[in-house]
Amino acid sequence: MINLNANVQVYRPVTQVFDFVSAPENDFLWQYGTLASAHISESIVGRGACFRTVGHFMGHRTQSTFEVTQFEPNKKYGFKSLSGPLQSQTSYTFDLDKGRTQINISIQANAINLLQFSEGVLEKKMRKQLKENLALLKEILETRQTH
């Protein structure tokens, strides 16, 4: 089992950060390796909604389906995998801290279709990618024009 925890502070209101992060259509903008992501269920917002992503991970093209398991506007957003190379559960929490939005991320994952990679190698790659993704998310949100 791989357990990853990370956080980042973004100088934007929590509403803007939550809305951006909880929209799968934005994933390709800040998650390296994600080529496309979109809702696939009639309910496109909230618990029970499903989305699919297509991307590249460790040299392989991947397609994964996820179900939203937590959705508390401006506070919590989480999802679990229903298919794909990893069994995973991801949870984001959002807090206001001195005018900044603090995002805390927790990921638990098991490789089910990446047997050629050791768990240690996989965890190292995932940790590096998460750090890069959060840096890109911060950059995008802090330099984005607000309306």
C-alpha positions as CSV (number, residue, x, y, z in Angstrom):
1,M,0.0,0.0,0.0
2,I,1.3,3.4,-1.0
3,N,0.4,6.4,1.3
4,L,1.1,9.9,0.1
5,N,0.4,13.1,2.0
6,A,1.2,16.6,0.8
7,N,0.0,20.1,1.1
8,V,0.3,23.5,-0.6
9,Q,-0.8,27.0,0.1
10,V,-2.4,29.0,-2.7
11,Y,-2.9,32.8,-2.5
12,R,-6.5,32.6,-3.8
13,P,-9.9,32.4,-2.1
14,V,-10.9,28.9,-1.1
15,T,-13.9,29.1,-3.4
16,Q,-11.8,29.6,-6.5
17,V,-9.3,26.8,-5.5
18,F,-12.1,24.3,-4.6
19,D,-14.0,25.0,-7.9
20,F,-10.8,24.5,-10.0
21,V,-9.6,21.4,-8.2
22,S,-13.0,19.7,-8.1
23,A,-13.6,20.1,-11.8
24,P,-12.1,17.0,-13.6
25,E,-12.0,19.0,-16.9
26,N,-9.2,21.0,-15.4
27,D,-7.0,18.0,-14.5
28,F,-5.0,18.1,-17.7
29,L,-4.0,21.7,-16.9
30,W,-2.2,20.8,-13.7
31,Q,-1.6,17.0,-13.5
32,Y,1.3,15.9,-15.5
33,G,0.5,12.9,-17.7
34,T,-3.2,13.6,-17.9
35,L,-4.3,14.0,-21.5
36,A,-8.1,14.4,-20.9
37,S,-10.6,14.1,-18.1
38,A,-14.4,14.5,-18.2
39,H,-17.5,13.6,-16.3
40,I,-19.3,10.5,-17.5
41,S,-22.3,10.4,-15.3
42,E,-25.6,12.4,-15.4
43,S,-24.8,13.9,-12.0
44,I,-21.7,16.0,-12.8
45,V,-21.4,17.5,-9.3
46,G,-21.3,15.9,-5.9
47,R,-21.0,12.5,-4.3
48,G,-21.7,9.6,-6.7
49,A,-20.6,11.5,-9.8
50,C,-18.2,9.6,-12.1
51,F,-15.4,10.8,-14.3
52,R,-12.8,9.2,-16.6
53,T,-9.2,10.2,-17.3
54,V,-6.9,9.3,-20.1
55,G,-3.2,9.8,-19.6
56,H,0.3,8.4,-19.4
57,F,1.9,6.9,-16.3
58,M,5.4,5.3,-16.1
59,G,5.5,4.9,-19.9
60,H,2.1,3.4,-20.3
61,R,-1.1,4.9,-21.7
62,T,-3.8,4.6,-19.0
63,Q,-7.5,5.1,-18.7
64,S,-9.2,5.2,-15.3
65,T,-12.7,5.7,-14.0
66,F,-13.4,7.4,-10.7
67,E,-16.3,8.0,-8.4
68,V,-16.6,11.1,-6.2
69,T,-16.8,9.9,-2.6
70,Q,-16.6,13.3,-0.8
71,F,-18.0,16.6,-1.9
72,E,-18.4,19.3,0.7
73,P,-18.1,22.7,-1.2
74,N,-15.0,24.6,-0.1
75,K,-14.1,22.0,2.5
76,K,-13.6,18.4,1.1
77,Y,-13.3,16.7,-2.2
78,G,-12.5,13.0,-2.7
79,F,-12.7,10.2,-5.1
80,K,-11.9,6.5,-5.5
81,S,-10.9,4.5,-8.6
82,L,-13.3,2.1,-10.2
83,S,-10.9,1.0,-12.9
84,G,-7.4,1.6,-14.1
85,P,-3.9,0.5,-13.2
86,L,-4.2,1.7,-9.6
87,Q,-6.7,1.0,-6.9
88,S,-6.7,4.4,-5.2
89,Q,-8.5,6.7,-2.8
90,T,-7.7,10.5,-3.0
91,S,-8.9,13.1,-0.5
92,Y,-8.5,16.9,-0.6
93,T,-9.3,19.2,2.3
94,F,-9.4,23.0,1.9
95,D,-8.8,25.5,4.8
96,L,-8.4,29.2,4.9
97,D,-5.1,30.1,6.6
98,K,-4.0,33.8,6.9
99,G,-5.7,34.8,3.6
100,R,-4.4,31.7,1.7
101,T,-6.1,28.5,0.9
102,Q,-4.3,25.5,2.4
103,I,-4.9,22.3,0.4
104,N,-4.1,19.0,2.1
105,I,-4.0,15.9,-0.1
106,S,-4.0,12.3,1.0
107,I,-3.6,9.4,-1.5
108,Q,-3.7,5.7,-0.8
109,A,-3.0,3.4,-3.7
110,N,-2.3,-0.2,-4.7
111,A,-0.8,-1.1,-8.1
112,I,-3.0,-3.7,-9.6
113,N,-2.0,-3.6,-13.3
114,L,1.6,-2.3,-13.0
115,L,3.2,-5.5,-11.8
116,Q,6.5,-4.9,-13.6
117,F,7.2,-2.0,-11.2
118,S,8.2,-2.5,-7.6
119,E,6.0,-0.6,-5.0
120,G,9.1,1.4,-3.9
121,V,9.8,2.7,-7.5
122,L,6.1,3.4,-8.0
123,E,5.8,5.3,-4.7
124,K,8.9,7.4,-5.5
125,K,7.5,8.3,-8.9
126,M,4.1,9.1,-7.5
127,R,5.6,11.3,-4.7
128,K,7.7,13.3,-7.3
129,Q,4.7,13.7,-9.6
130,L,2.5,14.9,-6.8
131,K,5.0,17.5,-5.8
132,E,5.3,18.7,-9.4
133,N,1.5,18.8,-9.8
134,L,1.0,20.9,-6.7
135,A,3.7,23.4,-7.8
136,L,2.0,23.7,-11.2
137,L,-1.5,24.0,-9.5
138,K,-0.2,26.8,-7.3
139,E,1.4,28.6,-10.3
140,I,-1.7,28.3,-12.4
141,L,-4.1,29.5,-9.7
142,E,-1.9,32.4,-8.5
143,T,-1.2,33.8,-12.0
144,R,-4.7,33.2,-13.4
145,Q,-6.8,36.2,-14.2
146,T,-9.8,36.4,-12.0
147,H,-13.1,37.8,-13.2
